[in-house]
Amino acid sequence: MSSKRRREFLPISDQKFKVYHETFDSLRMASHILTPSDRISISTQFMDHKGMLGLLAELTGDEDGDYLRNGQHYLALIPGTERKLQVIENNWQKYQRQCKDEGRRAPEESSSPMWEQKLKALAALDVQLEEKALLEQRLKVLSDAEQAKEDLAVLEYGTIGSSQNCGSRSSTPNVIKTMDNQKCDWVNDTLCVVDDRSPYSGMALYDYRDLVDSYRAAQREAGKSILHKIDKKDLPEWPKGVKNHLEKKPEKV
C-alpha cells in the first residue's frame, strides 16, 4: 500500500493512529530528501545524478536488500524497516497464541504492547517510500534531459566522421563505438551505424565514410569549417546502391 493510501486508511481523527501521524510528520520534516535544508552537501547530491543514485541505493538496496559503502555491506533502509515490521507481526502472532494457550482473551491489536512499535515502523516505511518516489522522479527528469541532449547531438555537425572507439578497458579497444554520435555495432560481420535516431541506421561504416569524404571535400571547396552545426534536413540522402544491412531480405515464396 502506498504512503498516501495508508494515511487515508488511518484517519488522523482516530486516536488509535495518533502515534502513526505524529511519527510520520516528524520523520517527514526531518527528511533531507523530502524537506531539504540549506545544507550544501544535500543540495549538491540533488543536483548530482551519482549522488541521487547513492541515496536511492541506501533506501532500496540490491536484490538482497543491501547496499555498498566504503567497501562494506549495509542493510538498506526500506528492507530494514520491512523486516522490522515482519518481526513485530510475528511477535503479535506469538502473543495471541500465548494468550490462547493460557486460556486468556487476546486484547485488540491496538491495545497490545506491539501496537505503538508497528505504527512507528509503518510511519518510517511510508516516509522512506516517499523519499524513494521523489528520488526516482528526479532521476527520470535528469535521465530524460540527458537523453534529449544525446538525441540532439546525433549528426549535429553533419557527416564529419568524428568517431569514438571502445577504449582501452574493452576487449576490442579499436572497434568504433560511435560515429558522429551515432551508435555503431556489428551486423553479422560488418560494422554499421545501428541507431534509430539516424537516417543512416543500417549503413556499413565503410559506406558511411564515403559520405564523410564527400562532405569534407564540399566544405573545403566552399572554404568552410566542418565544425559548425547544421540543419539536419540538409543531411545527404542515402546513396543509391548502398546496402542497408538491417533490412531483411524478402522471404522466398
C-alpha angles and dihedrals in degrees: 000000000000121000091247094051093046091053089052090053093047102059114210090221091065110089089210089073099039093108091052094054094043091049093045093051092046095048093044092052090049093049112111088201100051096030106027117201128208091268108132095214094058093043089051091052090055091053092048123077093207092049093053091048088053092051090048091050090053088054102043108017124193128301088292092049093251134120130197124236126168090345094306128111118230133181109253119239101247096046088044093054092045090053090049090053090050091052090050091050091049091050090051091052091049091049092052090049091049092052091052092047090052093048094246131129112254112234123239110277090246088060095048125104089246097057098086091045090052094049092050092048092048090051091050091049093050093051090049091050090051090050090051092050092050093049092049090050093051092045090052091052090051092045092050091049092050091048092050089050091050091048092053090050093060106109088344091153096031127246097334098140099242105163140181123201129211093264137226095297091062125087086231102041097168097051112112111248099179135011117196086345091303116129115246130200143156119279104192100312098333124094107227144169102265106180128121089208092063130078086215097059107141095027116128112242091237088059091043090054088061088059088050093052092049093048094048092048091051091050092049091049090051091047092241132137117242090222100087128100117254138205102256092220086070093061113123116264123249104280117248114256094020113130123238103217093197095058112101117229113243112259116249114249 
